[in-house]
Each structure stands twice: as C-alpha cells, then as structure tokens.
C-alpha cells in the first residue's frame, strides 16, 4: 500500500459582492474536504460590483480570520482572479472547483457551467455543496438590495460587512 497522500487543492470561486454568512458557512465546510482552499474572488466587471476587487478580498480575509469553525480547517487563501476559472484553477494547481447550490434554480446554470469547465479541462472536477437550510435564501444581491433600502442585514453578513454596506448606502 502506498503511504504517500495526495495533496488536494480546491477553489471556491465567486464575486463575493459582498461576502455573506452563507459563503462563510460553505468555506468552513469546504475547508474540511481539501488540504488547501483557495477562495477565488472574480473580477467580473459585467456584474457591476458594489465593492472593488480589493474591498471584497479584504472583507473575505477579515471574515475568514474571524471564522469560529476553524478547528480542523485546512489552509485558506484569498486570491483575486480575472481569467477563465479553469485557467485560474490550473494556475493554482487545484484539482477541484467547489460550488454552492442554494435551490433548484441554481442547478441549471451550475450544470451548464460544470459541463463547459469539463470540456475546457477534464482534469478538474467540480464538487457541489448544498447550502444549509439556514442560508438557502441568502444571496449577495438580496443583501445589497435590503441594505440599499436601509434594512437590517445583520442576520446575513458579519458586522464588518454590514458596516461597509451602510457606508456605501449613506445619504
């Protein structure tokens, strides 16, 4: 029996505009599956982000450092990217792309994306993690909309993200 263990790197990509508690929950779960987790923050100017790429990376880094479920976690690194996801995965020497699914409405898009990624690089697998019941309805878009209308988003984001949202939408 071969005693050498394969070192597994996974990528959890997203725009994280802003990072939510649902994202953090998936990061915590994914960090128990791989030896190293790269949280890839996509530039994606087509989405017209509220926060800059650097702001999103800083919020993520702060929230990851403050995560409570850190016991048994692998190394987690926040890295920004603006290339095709499979190219980024190859550059980071990742074997897996980890994606979250909230509801059946996510499935069709994710299914197509996985198929395309597989055609572009069949050596990179996609793993899906279902969002827990608590976070299935939370999205960055809803959080921004609620915050824009001066609603309370503290149940969905950490206090540092909530404060940054308040500053963005101050009159």
C-alpha positions as a printed NumPy array, in Angstrom:
array([[  0.   ,   0.   ,   0.   ],
       [  1.32 ,   3.451,  -0.937],
       [  1.566,   5.646,   2.162],
       [  2.04 ,   8.941,   0.292],
       [ -1.106,  11.034,   0.449],
       [ -2.086,  13.231,  -2.476],
       [ -2.173,  16.939,  -1.555],
       [ -5.549,  18.276,  -2.702],
       [ -6.182,  21.931,  -3.515],
       [ -9.691,  23.205,  -4.119],
       [-11.047,  26.526,  -5.352],
       [-14.247,  28.109,  -4.102],
       [-14.868,  30.902,  -6.649],
       [-17.302,  33.783,  -6.58 ],
       [-17.71 ,  37.524,  -6.817],
       [-18.458,  37.826,  -3.066],
       [-20.086,  41.24 ,  -3.529],
       [-20.394,  41.181,  -0.564],
       [-19.425,  38.011,   1.292],
       [-22.371,  36.575,   3.241],
       [-22.634,  34.217,   6.187],
       [-23.791,  31.61 ,   3.663],
       [-20.485,  31.963,   1.799],
       [-18.571,  31.651,   5.067],
       [-20.508,  28.532,   6.024],
       [-19.564,  26.899,   2.701],
       [-15.932,  27.995,   3.1  ],
       [-15.862,  26.34 ,   6.517],
       [-17.347,  23.109,   5.145],
       [-15.105,  23.079,   2.063],
       [-12.027,  23.602,   4.25 ],
       [-12.588,  20.129,   5.719],
       [-12.609,  18.445,   2.298],
       [ -9.319,  19.67 ,   0.831],
       [ -5.782,  20.252,   2.113],
       [ -5.743,  23.83 ,   0.823],
       [ -8.701,  26.012,  -0.116],
       [ -8.285,  28.965,  -2.453],
       [-11.183,  31.405,  -2.209],
       [-11.079,  32.895,  -5.69 ],
       [-12.524,  36.391,  -5.927],
       [-13.597,  37.025,  -9.515],
       [-13.165,  40.45 , -11.026],
       [-16.146,  40.067, -13.432],
       [-16.843,  43.703, -14.388],
       [-20.025,  42.531, -16.186],
       [-21.702,  42.145, -12.783],
       [-21.124,  45.84 , -11.938],
       [-19.922,  45.163,  -8.391],
       [-20.741,  47.468,  -5.496],
       [-17.339,  46.843,  -3.895],
       [-13.963,  46.952,  -5.591],
       [-11.992,  43.75 ,  -6.015],
       [ -9.612,  44.801,  -3.228],
       [-12.5  ,  45.651,  -0.881],
       [-14.101,  42.25 ,  -1.48 ],
       [-10.793,  40.465,  -0.83 ],
       [-10.247,  42.435,   2.387],
       [-13.758,  41.683,   3.679],
       [-13.303,  37.984,   2.913],
       [ -9.862,  37.844,   4.518],
       [-11.157,  39.514,   7.682],
       [-14.203,  37.247,   7.903],
       [-12.152,  34.098,   7.299],
       [ -9.675,  35.113,  10.013],
       [-12.627,  35.547,  12.399],
       [-14.429,  32.302,  11.484],
       [-15.466,  30.307,  14.535],
       [-15.448,  26.862,  12.832],
       [-11.667,  26.956,  12.31 ],
       [-10.849,  23.735,  14.134],
       [ -9.702,  21.136,  11.636],
       [ -9.707,  23.642,   8.763],
       [ -7.124,  23.477,   6.055],
       [ -5.031,  26.403,   4.891],
       [ -7.34 ,  29.028,   3.345],
       [ -6.057,  31.689,   0.965],
       [ -7.973,  34.543,  -0.684],
       [ -6.799,  35.198,  -4.25 ],
       [ -8.276,  37.526,  -6.863],
       [ -8.546,  36.459, -10.49 ],
       [ -9.767,  37.774, -13.838],
       [ -9.178,  34.783, -16.102],
       [-11.267,  31.781, -17.024],
       [-11.966,  29.744, -13.904],
       [-10.305,  26.608, -15.299],
       [ -7.177,  28.616, -16.162],
       [ -7.133,  30.02 , -12.63 ],
       [ -7.61 ,  26.524, -11.192],
       [ -4.712,  25.206, -13.265],
       [ -2.517,  28.15 , -12.207],
       [ -3.325,  27.413,  -8.543],
       [ -2.714,  23.666,  -9.101],
       [ -6.271,  22.933,  -7.98 ],
       [ -7.911,  19.568,  -8.6  ],
       [-11.399,  20.667,  -7.57 ],
       [-13.748,  23.577,  -8.076],
       [-16.2  ,  23.804,  -5.191],
       [-19.576,  25.353,  -5.867],
       [-22.519,  26.029,  -3.6  ],
       [-26.106,  25.25 ,  -4.538],
       [-28.915,  27.099,  -2.775],
       [-32.01 ,  25.994,  -4.662],
       [-33.079,  24.158,  -7.77 ],
       [-32.888,  27.462,  -9.657],
       [-29.079,  27.38 ,  -9.22 ],
       [-28.819,  23.87 , -10.606],
       [-29.347,  24.508, -14.334],
       [-26.755,  27.297, -14.501],
       [-24.256,  25.305, -12.416],
       [-24.871,  22.183, -14.524],
       [-24.069,  24.11 , -17.729],
       [-21.035,  25.782, -16.161],
       [-19.68 ,  22.437, -14.965],
       [-20.149,  20.946, -18.434],
       [-18.251,  23.804, -20.069],
       [-15.457,  23.666, -17.494],
       [-15.17 ,  19.91 , -18.029],
       [-14.788,  20.434, -21.784],
       [-12.135,  23.112, -21.189],
       [-10.175,  20.988, -18.701],
       [-11.378,  17.434, -17.98 ],
       [ -8.774,  17.046, -15.204],
       [-10.554,  19.498, -12.905],
       [-13.575,  18.115, -11.053],
       [-16.471,  20.164,  -9.7  ],
       [-17.872,  19.387,  -6.249],
       [-21.251,  20.749,  -5.185],
       [-22.116,  21.56 ,  -1.605],
       [-25.746,  22.172,  -0.802],
       [-26.375,  25.289,   1.24 ],
       [-27.732,  24.541,   4.677],
       [-31.392,  25.35 ,   5.323],
       [-30.334,  28.426,   7.264],
       [-28.568,  30.019,   4.261],
       [-30.508,  28.779,   1.218],
       [-32.326,  32.053,   0.67 ],
       [-29.359,  34.383,   1.26 ],
       [-27.714,  35.999,  -1.752],
       [-25.368,  38.939,  -2.142],
       [-27.927,  40.572,  -4.449],
       [-30.666,  40.424,  -1.799],
       [-28.267,  41.698,   0.852],
       [-27.341,  44.703,  -1.32 ],
       [-30.991,  45.455,  -2.101],
       [-32.029,  45.298,   1.564],
       [-29.058,  47.416,   2.58 ],
       [-29.723,  49.976,  -0.173],
       [-33.224,  50.423,   1.254],
       [-31.728,  50.784,   4.765],
       [-32.964,  47.431,   6.011],
       [-31.158,  45.354,   8.63 ],
       [-28.808,  42.786,   7.068],
       [-27.023,  41.76 ,  10.269],
       [-28.548,  38.255,  10.142],
       [-26.954,  37.66 ,   6.727],
       [-23.49 ,  39.262,   6.93 ],
       [-20.865,  39.867,   9.58 ],
       [-20.734,  43.192,  11.406],
       [-17.735,  44.428,   9.399],
       [-19.558,  43.761,   6.108],
       [-22.766,  45.341,   7.462],
       [-20.804,  48.485,   8.399],
       [-19.206,  48.678,   4.946],
       [-22.629,  48.318,   3.323],
       [-24.025,  51.115,   5.495],
       [-21.188,  53.405,   4.362],
       [-21.844,  52.599,   0.701],
       [-25.52 ,  53.484,   1.027],
       [-25.326,  56.52 ,   3.332],
       [-27.216,  59.526,   2.048]])
